[in-house]
Amino acid sequence: MRELAAFLRTRRDRLRPADVGLPAGPRRRAPGLRREEVANLAGISTDYYTRLEQAGSPQPPRDVLSGVARALRLSDEERAHLFHLAGEQPDPDGPSADVSSGVRHLLDHLDEAAALVVDVKYEVLAWNPLAAVVFGDLAELLPRERNLARDRFLHSGGSRYPDPGEHFAVALRAAAAKYPDDPGIRELIEDLREGSAEFRELWSRHDVIVRRDRTKVLRHPRTGEFEVACEVLLVPDRDQRVILYTAAPGSAGQEALRLLGTPGALAPAHRPRHAPQACPPC
């Protein structure tokens, strides 16, 4: 695992906090991200990631490799190389959890739109800095907690959004039909059916089509309620969606997004520390 360890160190050294939506903070003694920052973004412990960089860990599982690839912003070619160094094939049999470098580039250049990338089971795979303010500091959550469906039906504090849950039930039924052997999809559906009476009722309807309302009302402590338009860009080769929350020029929604996108709002002290609250799935 020495080559894997060396590769991870070189990829970490080339990143800056701003590249992954983190504040620069105090002056750093060395270039690149800190190990704990990469571990947090990847959803693993700092000790585990440190052992990976020091070639002191056994062969990491696929989900760890995928998380590290996302955290380090690896290109498609780099991700394939990472899996090769770890003795794994890069292409999984189920839905892809890796966001392409082109989609990441798109997120990096969206200033007045909150953007999320989700897979077929509504797990948030990537987001831009404005989304981290609007929906909460996703980097501080474990991957399991970055799931919009789980938050919509199982979040103990309740959803901030009044949208109905039919969208989730319909989309998850389609995902289960397309990937019948995927354990993540099966586990999510079982958890939702066990923990939510609302989801059980929706699931029992066997609906496969639902009306989609492109206008959403979001809430934030700094701005209160504001209206946005929700647009979805499909990434068909990876079965992912880019969800964009924008507002019309001159509208109150645009002013709210601009306020939340100011440097002060993006600072750690102003970041909401709750889980992302059931973003309307469009």
C-alpha positions as CSV (number, residue, x, y, z in Angstrom):
1,M,0.0,0.0,0.0
2,R,3.0,2.3,-0.2
3,E,2.1,3.6,-3.7
4,L,-1.5,4.2,-2.5
5,A,-0.2,6.2,0.5
6,A,2.1,8.3,-1.6
7,F,-0.7,9.0,-4.1
8,L,-3.0,10.2,-1.3
9,R,-0.4,12.5,0.1
10,T,0.3,14.2,-3.3
11,R,-3.5,14.7,-3.9
12,R,-4.0,16.1,-0.5
13,D,-1.1,18.5,-0.8
14,R,-2.5,20.1,-4.0
15,L,-5.8,21.1,-2.5
16,R,-6.7,24.3,-0.6
17,P,-9.5,24.8,1.8
18,A,-11.4,27.0,-0.7
19,D,-11.3,24.1,-3.2
20,V,-13.6,22.1,-1.0
21,G,-15.7,24.8,0.5
22,L,-13.8,25.2,3.8
23,P,-12.6,28.4,5.4
24,A,-8.8,29.0,5.3
25,G,-8.6,29.6,9.0
26,P,-5.3,30.4,10.7
27,R,-2.0,30.3,8.8
28,R,-1.0,26.8,7.9
29,R,2.4,25.4,8.3
30,A,2.2,23.1,5.3
31,P,0.4,23.4,1.9
32,G,-2.8,21.4,1.2
33,L,-5.6,20.2,3.4
34,R,-5.1,18.7,6.8
35,R,-5.7,15.0,7.3
36,E,-8.6,15.6,9.6
37,E,-10.3,17.8,6.9
38,V,-10.0,15.1,4.3
39,A,-11.2,12.4,6.7
40,N,-14.2,14.6,7.7
41,L,-15.1,15.1,4.0
42,A,-14.7,11.4,3.3
43,G,-16.8,10.3,6.3
44,I,-14.1,8.3,8.0
45,S,-12.0,8.8,11.2
46,T,-8.8,10.8,11.1
47,D,-7.0,7.9,12.6
48,Y,-8.1,5.6,9.7
49,Y,-7.2,8.2,7.0
50,T,-3.8,8.7,8.7
51,R,-3.1,5.0,8.5
52,L,-4.0,5.0,4.8
53,E,-1.4,7.8,4.2
54,Q,1.2,5.9,6.2
55,A,0.6,2.6,4.5
56,G,-0.4,1.1,7.8
57,S,-3.9,0.0,6.9
58,P,-5.2,-3.1,5.2
59,Q,-6.9,-2.9,1.8
60,P,-9.7,-0.2,2.2
61,P,-13.2,-1.2,1.2
62,R,-14.9,0.3,-1.9
63,D,-17.0,2.8,0.1
64,V,-14.0,4.2,1.8
65,L,-12.2,4.6,-1.5
66,S,-15.2,6.4,-3.0
67,G,-15.4,8.7,-0.1
68,V,-11.7,9.6,-0.3
69,A,-12.0,10.1,-4.0
70,R,-14.8,12.6,-3.5
71,A,-13.0,14.4,-0.6
72,L,-9.8,14.8,-2.7
73,R,-11.7,16.0,-5.8
74,L,-10.1,13.3,-7.9
75,S,-10.7,13.3,-11.7
76,D,-12.2,10.3,-13.3
77,E,-8.7,9.1,-14.3
78,E,-7.3,9.7,-10.8
79,R,-10.2,7.9,-9.2
80,A,-9.6,4.9,-11.5
81,H,-5.9,5.0,-10.5
82,L,-6.8,5.2,-6.8
83,F,-8.9,2.0,-7.1
84,H,-6.1,0.3,-9.1
85,L,-3.6,1.1,-6.4
86,A,-5.9,-0.4,-3.8
87,G,-6.5,-3.5,-5.8
88,E,-10.1,-2.7,-6.7
89,Q,-12.0,-2.3,-10.0
90,P,-13.2,1.3,-10.3
91,D,-16.7,0.6,-11.7
92,P,-19.3,-0.6,-9.2
93,D,-22.3,-2.7,-10.1
94,G,-24.8,-0.4,-8.4
95,P,-25.5,3.4,-8.7
96,S,-22.4,5.5,-8.8
97,A,-21.4,7.6,-5.8
98,D,-18.6,9.5,-7.6
99,V,-19.2,13.0,-9.0
100,S,-17.4,13.8,-12.3
101,S,-14.8,16.5,-12.5
102,G,-17.0,18.4,-14.9
103,V,-19.9,18.5,-12.5
104,R,-17.6,19.6,-9.7
105,H,-16.3,22.4,-11.9
106,L,-19.9,23.5,-12.5
107,L,-20.5,23.6,-8.7
108,D,-17.4,25.7,-8.2
109,H,-18.6,28.4,-10.5
110,L,-22.2,28.8,-9.2
111,D,-22.3,32.0,-7.1
112,E,-26.0,32.8,-6.9
113,A,-27.5,29.3,-6.9
114,A,-27.5,26.7,-4.1
115,A,-26.6,23.4,-5.8
116,L,-26.6,19.8,-4.6
117,V,-25.7,16.6,-6.4
118,V,-27.7,13.6,-5.4
119,D,-27.8,9.9,-6.4
120,V,-30.8,7.8,-7.0
121,K,-31.4,7.2,-3.2
122,Y,-31.2,11.0,-2.5
123,E,-27.7,10.8,-0.8
124,V,-26.0,14.1,-1.2
125,L,-22.7,13.5,-3.0
126,A,-21.5,17.1,-3.6
127,W,-22.6,20.7,-3.0
128,N,-21.4,24.2,-3.4
129,P,-20.6,26.7,-0.6
130,L,-24.0,28.4,-0.8
131,A,-25.8,25.1,-0.4
132,A,-23.7,24.5,2.8
133,V,-25.2,27.7,4.2
134,V,-28.8,27.2,3.0
135,F,-29.1,23.6,4.0
136,G,-26.5,23.2,6.8
137,D,-22.9,22.2,7.1
138,L,-23.0,18.9,5.2
139,A,-19.2,18.4,5.6
140,E,-19.8,17.8,9.3
141,L,-22.2,15.0,8.6
142,L,-21.5,11.3,8.0
143,P,-22.5,10.1,4.5
144,R,-25.5,8.3,5.9
145,E,-26.8,11.5,7.4
146,R,-26.5,13.4,4.1
147,N,-29.6,11.8,2.7
148,L,-32.6,13.9,1.9
149,A,-35.2,11.2,2.1
150,R,-33.9,10.0,5.5
151,D,-34.0,13.6,6.7
152,R,-37.4,14.2,5.3
153,F,-39.1,11.3,7.1
154,L,-36.8,10.4,10.0
155,H,-35.3,13.7,11.2
156,S,-36.3,14.1,14.9
157,G,-36.7,17.9,14.6
158,G,-39.1,17.7,11.7
159,S,-38.8,19.1,8.3
160,R,-38.5,22.9,7.7
161,Y,-40.2,22.4,4.3
162,P,-43.9,21.7,3.9
163,D,-43.5,19.8,0.6
164,P,-45.2,16.4,0.3
165,G,-43.1,13.3,0.4
166,E,-44.5,11.6,-2.7
167,H,-41.5,12.6,-4.7
168,F,-39.2,10.5,-2.5
169,A,-41.5,7.4,-2.5
170,V,-41.8,7.5,-6.3
171,A,-38.1,8.0,-6.9
172,L,-37.0,5.3,-4.4
173,R,-39.5,2.8,-6.0
174,A,-37.8,3.4,-9.4
175,A,-34.4,3.1,-7.8
176,A,-35.3,-0.2,-6.2
177,A,-36.6,-1.5,-9.5
178,K,-33.4,-0.5,-11.4
179,Y,-30.9,-1.6,-8.7
180,P,-32.7,-4.6,-7.0
181,D,-29.5,-5.9,-5.5
182,D,-28.1,-2.6,-4.1
183,P,-27.9,-2.9,-0.3
184,G,-27.9,0.8,0.3
185,I,-31.2,1.3,-1.4
186,R,-32.8,-1.7,0.4
187,E,-31.6,-0.5,3.8
188,L,-32.9,3.0,3.2
189,I,-36.3,1.8,2.2
190,E,-36.5,-0.6,5.1
191,D,-35.5,2.2,7.5
192,L,-38.1,4.6,6.1
193,R,-40.9,2.0,6.2
194,E,-40.0,1.1,9.8
195,G,-39.6,4.6,11.1
196,S,-42.2,6.7,9.3
197,A,-45.9,6.1,9.1
198,E,-46.1,8.7,6.4
199,F,-43.6,6.9,4.2
200,R,-45.4,3.5,4.8
201,E,-48.7,5.1,3.5
202,L,-47.0,6.6,0.5
203,W,-45.2,3.4,-0.3
204,S,-48.4,1.4,-0.2
205,R,-49.9,3.5,-3.0
206,H,-47.5,2.1,-5.6
207,D,-47.4,5.5,-7.4
208,V,-44.9,5.8,-10.2
209,I,-45.7,9.3,-11.4
210,V,-46.1,12.5,-9.3
211,R,-46.7,16.1,-10.2
212,R,-43.6,18.2,-9.7
213,D,-43.8,21.8,-8.5
214,R,-40.8,23.8,-9.6
215,T,-41.4,26.6,-7.1
216,K,-40.1,26.0,-3.6
217,V,-40.2,28.0,-0.3
218,L,-37.0,27.7,1.7
219,R,-36.4,29.0,5.2
220,H,-33.2,30.2,6.9
221,P,-32.6,31.9,10.3
222,R,-31.0,34.9,8.7
223,T,-33.5,35.5,6.0
224,G,-36.8,33.9,7.0
225,E,-38.9,32.4,4.2
226,F,-38.0,33.0,0.6
227,E,-39.1,31.6,-2.7
228,V,-36.8,29.9,-5.3
229,A,-37.1,28.0,-8.5
230,C,-35.9,24.4,-8.5
231,E,-34.3,23.0,-11.6
232,V,-32.8,19.6,-12.1
233,L,-29.9,18.7,-14.4
234,L,-29.6,14.9,-15.1
235,V,-26.3,13.2,-15.2
236,P,-27.4,10.0,-17.0
237,D,-24.1,8.2,-17.3
238,R,-23.9,8.1,-13.4
239,D,-27.6,8.2,-12.6
240,Q,-27.2,11.4,-10.6
241,R,-29.0,14.7,-10.5
242,V,-27.8,18.3,-10.0
243,I,-30.5,20.2,-8.1
244,L,-30.2,24.0,-8.5
245,Y,-32.1,26.5,-6.4
246,T,-32.2,29.9,-8.1
247,A,-34.3,33.0,-7.9
248,A,-35.6,35.5,-10.5
249,P,-33.6,38.8,-10.9
250,G,-34.7,41.5,-8.5
251,S,-36.8,39.1,-6.4
252,A,-36.7,38.7,-2.6
253,G,-35.4,35.2,-3.2
254,Q,-32.4,36.5,-5.1
255,E,-31.7,39.0,-2.3
256,A,-31.9,36.2,0.2
257,L,-29.5,34.0,-1.7
258,R,-27.1,36.9,-2.2
259,L,-27.1,37.6,1.5
260,L,-26.5,34.0,2.4
261,G,-23.6,33.9,-0.1
262,T,-21.7,36.8,1.4
263,P,-18.3,35.9,3.0
264,G,-19.6,36.4,6.5
265,A,-22.4,33.9,5.9
266,L,-19.9,31.3,4.7
267,A,-17.7,31.7,7.8
268,P,-17.9,28.7,10.2
269,A,-19.5,30.8,13.0
270,H,-22.5,31.5,10.7
271,R,-23.0,28.0,9.3
272,P,-26.2,26.2,10.5
273,R,-25.0,23.0,12.2
274,H,-28.2,21.0,11.7
275,A,-28.6,18.2,9.2
276,P,-29.8,19.3,5.8
277,Q,-33.5,19.6,6.3
278,A,-35.3,17.6,3.6
279,C,-34.5,19.8,0.6
280,P,-37.4,19.8,-1.8
281,P,-36.6,17.0,-4.2
282,C,-38.1,18.7,-7.3
